[in-house]
Amino acid sequence: MRFLLVLLAACAVGGCARVQEIGSLQPVPLVAADGPAQRHAIAYQLPAEPSAGTRPAITVLRGAACEPGSQRASRASTFVIMDAEYANVFQDELRRAGYRATDALPAGAGGAGTGYRLTATMSGVGLNVCLPEIDQNNPYDGKGEAGMTVQWQVRRASDGRVVYTSTQRCYARTDTVIAAAGRVLLKAAFVRAIHGLLADEGFRAVLRQGQGL
């Protein structure tokens, strides 16, 4: 699954000083798997409780001008990404990079037939989104930015022992009005966290060497 990220030189939503701060970051290119790493099956393990990623701190600006005086906080289900959806994004990106990504594992499940299982703990999930037509009952089309921090734990599938940890800050932004803006931005930020993990030399070494297996 690919998401087009447009980085802005200026703020996409009016009155940035009044909305939550989401630090910008450059995108990370997708780095292909090394040959030896392609031998190991990898599964995303769903959390026992819904992750913080499903409950972002949201600031919504409304109107064509995205005026700061019209902002309001929101926790509308319009912007919720379920953990299974994040798992699908993870699976798609790993497969694009050449890894053997298997179906997601339920919380607490072992990894029979899997070399590694990965867990993602999200924090600081934020979304600033301008919805020009929200007053016309369109809470979907918009523009803005999203950010989060994801801590990845790479576990040996056989017993759950952690063999590597990587923390990735991630960010996505668009100045073009797009459909389902909030959801697209959150997923795009998560894609950056995945790309950051796949570019992490420590992670790559674990997969190359089959560490812990």
Steps between C-alpha positions, in 0.01 A plus 500: 500500500656830398412842627603822325652735755532867414738691725424868548730794558220685675216389723215322322244595760446863592601622842763234569612679814165419657479132418699215651865481402589210273867509407569445132738235366627408158364181341706180518534298177401136500816288534484152349566190709842340488503155340551303825225696674245380246516150647334595829122533530390813689162564661346813650352421841182683596495661846291360786340843545421754226815702438538873551507519123125452488444804725697790351492849646318689227468868417246578230489830311198577290420720204682579178745728683566250781475789740647438845196654665290212367713222641358237732628181654346178373509127568261410221502142377567650156868502590536167680738243353445152639804292592416245232525777240846596623592131480393493135714806425797328668446182302473686168814707555712203609392302197585795275848497654542127431440358849287194572218671687233263629149576622472694826500302825239554773625629833666225704522258211823315430663515163494146371670501162623854555855614572423836658196683627500877527300720733445872452432729799376843390526820700459871438252436220375835372301631206443858385248497220316771310158393372377776266153349459433371850215749539343340191503161676823387335740399781720299263663718232784713629870569540743520788767307688540200727778372721575226751783307663510124453709265712561174319590185689635211298423175680607145435177333398567176687507650850436874464849604612585854387810498277489860379322829571476801269322830561386699198348847490280548199312775319280556196358816347302612197392844378259352246143423602461123485223253585505346849783738589533412868519127441738532204735726698510269802571198282764693305675596824500133600652411163791730586546311828516174305749641251711629788507153653593336171786749458626443857833318466450326834172351381653403169788325675258297716313380191818438298656288770181332621586624848326310776372222274 
